[in-house]
Amino acid sequence: MKIQVSIEGMTCGHCVARVEKALQGVPGAAGVKVDLKKNRAELEKNGVTEDQIRAAVTEAGYSVTGISEAKGGFSLFRS
């Protein structure tokens, strides 16, 4: 299932890289993409719990303000 994670506290490309690295380190997370302008991440959560996602983002130094399912094939990163 593809989900969107709303994240607070990202201000630059370095922040994006930290969040991407943190989420990629969660076993089962795949296809991690982070959008600084929208303050969101998108990923496949193959067996990953919301608590694991929140913990990874928090450990990276940021706050999760919401997690929701990406509906109807929606992607933050469509061209």
N, C-alpha and C positions, 0 to 999 in steps of 0.2 A: 504494500500500500504506500502510495506517495503522500507525504505530509508536508505542511508548511509550519515553520517555527518562527514566531515573531520574537525578535531579539532587541533588547534595549542596551545602549552603551557603545555601539560600534560607531567610530568616527572617521576611520581611514582604511586604506588598503591593508595595513598591518593587522588591524582588527579582523578584517575579513579572513585573512590567512590564518589567524589564531583560531577563529571559530570553525573554519573548514577543517583544520588539522584536528581539533578537538572532536568534531562530529565524525570524521573519518576514522578516528581511533575507537569508536564504539562498535563492538562486534555485531555484525548484522546490518549496519548502516551502509547504504550504497548510493552512488550518484549524488553526492553532496554538492550543492551549489549555494552560494551565499550572495545576496544582493544588498550592497551597502545603502543604496538610495531608498529601498523599500524596507530596510532593517529586517530582512527575512532570510531564512534558509529553507531549502527544499531538499528532501531526501526520500529514499525508499527505506522504510523501516521494517525490514525483514526480521521480525521477532524482537525488535528493540522496543523497550518500554518508554513511556513518557518520562519516567523518573530517571532513566539512563540518559536521555537527551538533555533534560534539565541539569543533571549533575555535570555532564560534559561541558555545557555552555557556562555554567556557574564556575567550574574549575578554571575555565579559560579567562574568567574575569568579567563576564557579562550576565545579563538577566534575561530569562525567558518570560515573555509577557503573554504568550498564548501558543497553543499547538492545535492545528486543525488538519483535517483531511483535505488534500487537493482534489477537488471534484471535477468530473467530466474531462479528465486529461489536461486540465489547466496547468500551465507552467509559467513560472515567473520569468523564464528565460527564453520565451519564444522570440524568434526574430521577426 
